[in-house]
Amino acid sequence: MKLTISPTPTTISSPAGPVKLRAFQIALPIQLSVLGILSREFFAILDTGLNHNFAIRAEHLQQWAGVSAKQLGMVSINGYPIPIAQADLVLEGATLAFPDGIAVYPANVPFAPRLPTLGLRALVRNRIRVLIDGADVTIG
């Protein structure tokens, strides 16, 4: 997959309608896999600053992905309890395994990610190679 990186704001589609994408954000079409059942396809932002596998608001998990996932446990982030749920991610037909789950932010958390976010831990643990070409303004 080779995607163009937009230096200006744009929009992406979501099950809830168009969503604003900020300049230089990279949106990847993904699916979640919950106990082998694939979700609808939706976009997630690639964010190497996220040190977890994947973060999503509970409302996006339900409305965008159309799935529910079994809770594995809880973590405390900035003093808020955040559920960790059992799910893997499918990107271009390849499954990224998340044995330690995904973070599902409840509605009351003020710092929840605006959009679903794929983090650096997911790429490293699944041995994914990402090439960002600043000259060509693409990622592949």
C-alpha positions as CSV (number, residue, x, y, z in Angstrom):
1,M,0.0,0.0,0.0
2,K,1.3,3.4,-0.9
3,L,-0.5,6.5,0.5
4,T,0.0,10.1,-0.2
5,I,0.5,12.3,2.9
6,S,-1.6,15.5,2.6
7,P,0.1,18.7,3.8
8,T,-3.4,20.3,4.2
9,P,-6.5,19.2,6.0
10,T,-8.8,16.8,4.2
11,T,-11.6,14.4,5.0
12,I,-12.0,10.7,5.2
13,S,-15.1,8.6,5.1
14,S,-16.5,6.9,8.2
15,P,-19.7,5.0,8.9
16,A,-20.9,8.2,10.6
17,G,-20.1,10.4,7.5
18,P,-17.1,12.5,6.6
19,V,-14.5,13.1,9.3
20,K,-11.8,15.8,9.2
21,L,-8.3,14.6,8.8
22,R,-5.6,17.1,9.9
23,A,-2.6,18.0,7.8
24,F,0.1,15.3,7.8
25,Q,-2.1,12.7,9.4
26,I,-1.9,9.3,7.9
27,A,-5.2,7.4,7.7
28,L,-5.0,3.6,7.0
29,P,-8.0,1.4,6.1
30,I,-8.2,-1.3,8.7
31,Q,-10.5,-3.9,10.2
32,L,-10.5,-5.3,13.7
33,S,-10.6,-9.1,14.2
34,V,-12.5,-10.1,17.3
35,L,-12.4,-13.9,18.0
36,G,-11.9,-14.4,14.2
37,I,-14.8,-12.2,13.2
38,L,-13.9,-9.2,11.1
39,S,-15.3,-5.8,11.6
40,R,-16.4,-3.3,9.0
41,E,-13.5,-1.5,7.3
42,F,-12.8,1.9,8.8
43,F,-9.9,4.3,9.0
44,A,-7.3,4.6,11.8
45,I,-4.6,7.2,12.2
46,L,-1.0,5.9,12.2
47,D,0.6,7.6,15.2
48,T,4.1,6.5,16.2
49,G,3.8,8.7,19.3
50,L,1.2,6.2,20.7
51,N,3.1,3.6,22.7
52,H,0.2,1.1,22.8
53,N,-1.1,-1.2,20.0
54,F,-4.3,0.5,19.2
55,A,-6.6,3.1,20.8
56,I,-10.2,3.6,20.0
57,R,-13.2,5.3,21.7
58,A,-15.9,2.9,22.8
59,E,-18.4,4.7,20.5
60,H,-16.2,4.2,17.5
61,L,-15.7,0.5,18.3
62,Q,-19.5,0.1,18.3
63,Q,-20.5,2.6,15.5
64,W,-17.6,2.4,13.1
65,A,-16.2,-1.2,13.6
66,G,-19.6,-2.7,14.5
67,V,-18.1,-5.1,17.0
68,S,-17.8,-5.6,20.7
69,A,-14.7,-7.1,22.3
70,K,-14.2,-9.0,25.5
71,Q,-12.5,-7.0,28.2
72,L,-9.1,-8.4,29.2
73,G,-8.4,-6.0,32.0
74,M,-7.8,-2.3,32.9
75,V,-5.0,0.1,32.8
76,S,-4.7,3.5,34.4
77,I,-3.9,6.3,32.0
78,N,-3.6,9.8,33.5
79,G,-5.6,8.6,36.5
80,Y,-8.5,7.2,34.4
81,P,-9.3,3.5,34.2
82,I,-9.2,2.5,30.6
83,P,-10.5,-1.0,29.5
84,I,-8.2,-3.2,27.5
85,A,-10.1,-5.4,25.1
86,Q,-9.3,-8.5,23.1
87,A,-8.9,-7.7,19.4
88,D,-6.4,-7.9,16.6
89,L,-6.1,-5.7,13.6
90,V,-6.1,-6.5,9.9
91,L,-4.2,-4.3,7.5
92,E,-4.0,-5.1,3.8
93,G,-5.0,-8.7,4.5
94,A,-2.2,-9.2,7.2
95,T,-3.3,-9.7,10.8
96,L,-1.4,-7.7,13.4
97,A,-1.6,-9.7,16.7
98,F,-2.3,-7.9,19.9
99,P,-2.0,-10.4,22.7
100,D,-2.0,-7.6,25.2
101,G,-5.2,-6.1,23.7
102,I,-6.4,-2.7,22.5
103,A,-7.3,0.4,24.6
104,V,-11.0,1.2,24.5
105,Y,-11.7,4.7,25.9
106,P,-15.0,5.2,27.7
107,A,-17.1,8.2,26.8
108,N,-16.1,10.2,30.0
109,V,-12.4,10.4,29.2
110,P,-11.5,13.9,28.1
111,F,-8.2,12.9,26.4
112,A,-9.5,9.9,24.4
113,P,-8.2,9.9,20.8
114,R,-10.3,11.9,18.4
115,L,-10.0,9.0,15.8
116,P,-9.0,5.4,16.1
117,T,-5.2,5.3,16.4
118,L,-2.6,2.6,15.5
119,G,0.5,2.9,17.6
120,L,4.2,2.1,17.3
121,R,4.0,-1.0,19.6
122,A,1.7,-2.7,17.0
123,L,4.2,-2.1,14.2
124,V,7.3,-3.2,16.2
125,R,5.8,-6.3,17.8
126,N,4.4,-7.4,14.4
127,R,7.6,-6.6,12.6
128,I,6.0,-4.2,10.2
129,R,8.2,-2.1,8.0
130,V,7.0,1.4,7.2
131,L,8.8,3.8,4.8
132,I,7.9,7.5,5.0
133,D,9.2,9.3,1.9
134,G,9.4,13.0,2.6
135,A,10.6,13.8,-0.9
136,D,7.7,12.0,-2.5
137,V,5.3,12.8,0.4
138,T,4.1,9.2,0.6
139,I,4.1,6.3,3.0
140,G,4.4,2.7,2.0
